[in-house]
């Protein structure tokens, strides 16, 4: 029996959230479909799975007019076109059916921070994705409810499929990277909704002995965003934290678990997340997790996380000190984390994607 053809927009393969999602789902799709990837040929060639699929060069910038003009020319005749983000084609394409993953509607909830043109375009792209897609995938019940709230999507047209944890986290090995001896870890890009400034404020008010003993490591990109959080760097300079705060910048995927594992605690102060993958990544390698109680994070973290109000740096400071000084509390949340991560698997996630695509 001939395999159905599946074309995937893989340009975001190196991004932190959507890239992780793509890299872990793709290997499971290849045996089931005849896959074509759109993206940077040089970058995609770095991944083992590229040998088992066709790659079409497509380097147009995400959200650009150019991408929309080129979509119909680049996407071949195909049974399914899957977009892992809401920037699905506006113009007609040679695909029988479309599937789109909408991780969250952060662009719609933060409209007051966007220019007028960006507001209009974002709203249009979400509406277009929902209108043209046979099925919408999202990553949490929180995001499902948000999509329905902010768009005209029908709740029965949205499938919730949780993300998983990369297998490399289970076989974490030492890597050559310069890190402080002891540190508090934050994972995420420097964008306003990641709320890094609240963590910095909390860290800056820690007991001086703790601040001296535990540095703050930021794992993620510092720049190159459409909506960067410029206030973060100004705050670090103003509060004289430059010797205490370490930015790793981009690091290779196989080094990431090692950075997690060597942290004393992991803190995730985000104001808005569709899933919050770093929570379960930290749990997998046995690191106690402190998380914002906003958006999808309580749904994903369950009882394995010590929560705080993301708008209160004082509350976060108190809880950081509490868990750093109480080793029995650390052990409690580590054990809860090990149990919680059993609920998340990329294999199960991929199987649900495959079933949904085939049934679309």
N, C-alpha and C positions, 0 to 999 in steps of 0.2 A: 504494500500500500504506500502510495506517494505521500511524503510529508507535506503538510501545509507550509506555506511560506510566511515568514515573520520578519518584518523590517523594524529595526529599533534605532531611535535617535540616541546615540551613545556619546554625544559630545561632552557630556558632563561626567565622564568616567573618572576623572581625577578630582572632582569636587568632594568635599568631606562627607556630606549627607547623602545626596543622590548618587554620588560616585560609589560609595560603599554599598548602597542598595543595588546598583547595577552589577558591580563586580561579583556580588554574592548570588544574585539570581541568574545571571547569564549562563554559567556552566551547566545548570540544570535544564535550561531551555534548549540547548544545542542538540541533545539526542531526540528531542520531541518535534522540532521544527527545522526547516531549512532557513537558516538565519542570515540576514544581511544587516550589517551595522553601518550607521552613518556617523562619521567622525574623523578625527585626526589619525591618519594611517600610521604615522610614526609612533604616536602614543599608544594606540591600540595594539601595535605589534609587540609591546612590552608584556602583554598578557597572554598566557598559555592558550586560552580559548580562541584567540584570533585565527589560529590555524584551521579551525573547524567552521569558519563562516566567511562570507564575502564581506569586504569592507569597501565602502564608497566614500571617497574623500569629501568631507563637508566641514569646513572650518568657520562658517558664518557665526557671528557673535549671538549668544542667547538674547532673546527679546528684540533683536534688530529687525529692521525692515528687510534687510538683505536675506535673513534666514527665511522669512515668509515668502519672498520672491523666488528663492531657490528650492524650497521644499518640493514643489511640483516637478521640478527638473531632476532632483536628486533621488526622490523616492521612487523605486522601480515598481512595476506591477507586482502586487503582493496580496496575499489573503488577509493579513493583519498588519497594521502599523501601530506600534506601541510607543507612546511618548511617556518617559518617566517623570515628566514635569508638565506644568499646565500651558506651556508655550506650543501647543499643538498647531498644525497648519491651519491657516485661515482659508487659503485657496483650495480648490479641488485637487485631490491626489489620486494616484492609481492604486488605491487600497480598497479592498471590498469592505473591510471593517476597521474601525479605530478603537483602541483602548488607551486610556490616559490615566496616569497616576497623579493625583493631587495630594501632596503630602500635608499641606495646610493651606489656609487662606490668609497668611500673615500680611500679604500685600494689600488685602482688603481691610484688615483690622487696623493698619497703621497709616491709613490714607492721609491723615492730617500732617504726616511727616514727609509726604511726597509732593512733587510738583504737579500742577494741574494735568499736564500731558501724560505723566506717568500714571496718575490715578485713572484717567480715561482708558489708557492702553491696558493697564492691568485688569480692570473690570471687563474690558472687551475680551481679553485672552481667556479669562476664566469662563465667561459666558460661551465663547466659541468652543472651548474644550468640552464643556458639558453638552452643548447642542449637537456637536458632531460625533461624539464618542458613543459607541455601542454600550460600553461599560466604563465606569469610573472606579478606580481602585484608590483607597486611602489607607492610612496606616494605624488609625485608632478610632474608637467610637467618638472621642472628642472631636477629631477632625471631620468625621462624618456629619456630626451635628452642626459644626461650623460651616461646612459647605452648604448644607441645606439652609442655614440661617442667612448667609450672605449672598447666595445665588438662587437660581430658580431650579436647582437640581431636585429630582424626585428621590426620596430616601431609598426606595427599592432599587434604584439604578446604581447605588454606591455599595461596593463590597469592601469590608474592612479586612485587611490582611496584615498582621503584625510583622515587623522585621525580626531578624535573628541576630546571632552573634557569630562573627567570623571564627572559623576553626583554629586560626593561628593564635587566638587568645587562650586556647586550652593547652597549647604547647609553647608557652612563652619562654623564649631563650634570651640570655644576656646579649646585649648589643653595644656597639661602640658609639656612645653618645655622652656628651658632657652634661651632667645634671648635678644639682645640689645634693648634699648627703641626705637631707630630709626635706620633704616639701609637701605643700598642699597643691593639688592639681585642679586646673580648669581646662576643659577641652571645648573648643569652639572658636569660631571666627569673631573678629572684632567688629560686630554689628550691634546696633542699639538694642535689639530685642534679646540679645544674649546677656545683657544686663551685667556686663563685667565690672562696671563702675561700682555697683553695690558691693560686689565681692572685694574690690580694692579698698573701699571705704571701711568695710568690716576688718579686713586684714590690717589696714593702717591703724586701727584702734585696738588691736590685740595687745595683750600684756607684752611689754618689750622683750622679756625673756623668751616668750613663745615666738615672737616675731624674729628674734635673732636665731633661734633654733630651727624654725621651719620657714623656708623660702616659699614663694608662690610661683609655680610654673604654669605658663600659658601655652598649651599645645594647640596651635592653629595658625592660620594666616593672619598677618598684621595689616595687609593692605590689598588693594585691587578690587574693592567692592563698590557697587553702585551706591549703597547707603552705608558708608563706614561710620564708626562711632569715634569721632575725632577727640571727644572729650576724655577718652581713656588715657591717651598719652600725655595730655596736658595735666591730668590729675596725678599721674605718676611723677612727673617733673615737679609739680607744685608741692607734693607731699614728701619729696625726697625719698622715693621708693625705688629708684633706678637700680640700686645694689641688691634689692630684695626680690624684685620681680624679673623672672626669666622668660623670654619668648623663644620657643623652639623654632618657630617658622615652619615651613613645610618639611615633613620628614617622611621617609619611605614607610609603606604600610606595615612591613614586618618589624619595624622599630616601635610602632605605636603601643602594642601590648606591654612592652618592656617599660615604657614611660608610665603607663597606668600602674603596673604591678609594683613599682618602686615608690609610689606615693603613699603617704601616711593616711591621707583622706582625700576624697574626691568631692568637689563642690560644683553644683550646677545651678546657677542663679537665674536661669532664663525666664523671661516673661511670657514667651510664646513658643511652643514646640508642638509639632504634629505627632511626634513619637518620643524623641529624646533617647536616641541610641546610646550615647555615652553612659547613661545610667546602667544599662545592662552590661556594657563592656567593662565598666569598673567592677561590678559585682562578680563577673566571671573570673577575674584574677584576684579576688579576695581583698578588695579595698572598700572600706566603709564609705557610704554615700550620703551626702547632704544635698538636698534638692529643694528648689522652689516648689511651692504647692500650687503653681499656676498651670493652666491649660491641661495638656494630656499627661503631665508628669506623675500625678498620683495614680492614674490608671495604669501606667507602665511600671512604676516603682512598687506599687502595692504597699505592703507593710515592711518591706525590706529597706526603707529609706527613712532618714531623719529629715523631716520637712521644716521649711521656714517661709515666712512671708518675704517674697522677693523685693518688696519695697521698703523693707526694714533692715538696714545695715547693722543696727544695734542687735536685733534678734539673731541675725546671722553670726555676728561676732560672738555672742553668748554660746551659740550652739557649736561653733568651731572650737572654742575653748573647752566646752563640755566634753566633746568627743575626743579631742587630743589628750585630755588629762585623765580620761576614764577608759582604761584598757579593756575592762569587762564589757563596757558599752560597745567598744570597737568590735570585740569578738561577737557580740550579739548581732550586730548589723552585718558583719561578714557572713555569718552562718545563715541569716535570713536571706542574704543576697544569693548565696549558692543555691538555695531552694527556689528562689524566685526565677533565676535565669533558666531553669528547666522548662519554663513555659514558652521560651522563645527559641526558634530554630529556623535557620535559612532553608533547610531542606523542606520543612513543613510549609514555610512561606512560598517557596518555589513551586511546590506541588499544587498549592491553591491558585497560584498565578497560571500555571499550565491548564488546570481545569477550567478556570474562568475564560481564558483565551479561546480554548477549544470549543467552549459552549456559547461563545458570543455570537 
